[in-house]
């Protein structure tokens, strides 16, 4: 049996000390009544802390903009009631010995349906995908207010006692819609022909957030090549473009980059280093020098979205993960669906209880297990 000791080495950055390298990935659960997290959310995250997760990242929780969420039940990270709810969450996690940060989010133009018709969705160019109009294009005032709202949410997280903050800049949501040339057609300072130009909005969000947090508080940014609108998109076609995209964001104040891909074991640029080459997080670390979190179907069989249909959800060995961690390709590994179904997944791995590992079951999405 492959030793998993490498997963249980401590990690430290800017006063953040983690007992191991395993992160609970942010996963939308959309069960916060009225946008306010309560006891069931606190218990849900507490159980993962008790199960041994090194760092918990919350489900996406949205900033103070009129149409920042795309589903009912997504929690707010603004307003007295929601922030009081989040205080209960972080206190429960800390009481169980865990560390946690909220994932701060704006869903952009991804909302479908008319459950919130009085708040039209906003995005860089009133598009949800290339050639697919939805909502309104943001004005300079909208953009300024949004940048400020990200910073206020991060500052609130620090004030509540969270250990880190993560900004969601991936998967085709608002920040990512600015990155993507297919959804950012602006001809002002927020657009441009290059990924470096289109990263300006994210850089300003990061700068404002860093100013709100101060220099010594850890800040994570989640990014992805793929989009929910198109899984095949690559914002950076090669390492040079990767640097043009992400180096300015590290310079603006990002400490850790959470590099999301659908399957962590796949090489990002196989034409350069082969099919067993560096994955997305590995290339991000090599290019930027920043610590990275990798993620993507850890411990699970089957295709990313097929698992949500109940297909191919069995557990798989961790030997590929261990091999990449041992060569220090990336620093931390985020686990998603396996932790939805099994709060004790980390403990089972640590104690070698491979017979107790189980895959993700789609039925578990109906409740906070």
ABEGO torsion letter per residue (X at the ends): XBBAAAAABBBBBGGBBBABABBBBBBBAGABBGGBBBAAAAAAAAAAAAAGBABBBBBBBBBBBAAABABBGBBBABEAAAAAAAAAAAAAAAAAGBBBBBBBBBAEAABBEAABAABBBBBAAGBABBGBBBEBBBBAAAAAAAAAAAAAAAAAAAAAGBABBBBBABGGBAAAAAABAAABABABAABEABAAAAAAAAAAAAAAAAAAAEAABBBBBBBBABBAABAABBABABAAAAAAAAAAAAAAGBABBBBBBABAABBABAAAAEAABBBAAAAAAAAAGBBBBBBGGBGBBEBAAAAAAGBGABBBBAAAAAAAAAAGABABBBBBAAAAABAAAAAAAAAGBAAABBBBBAAAAABBX
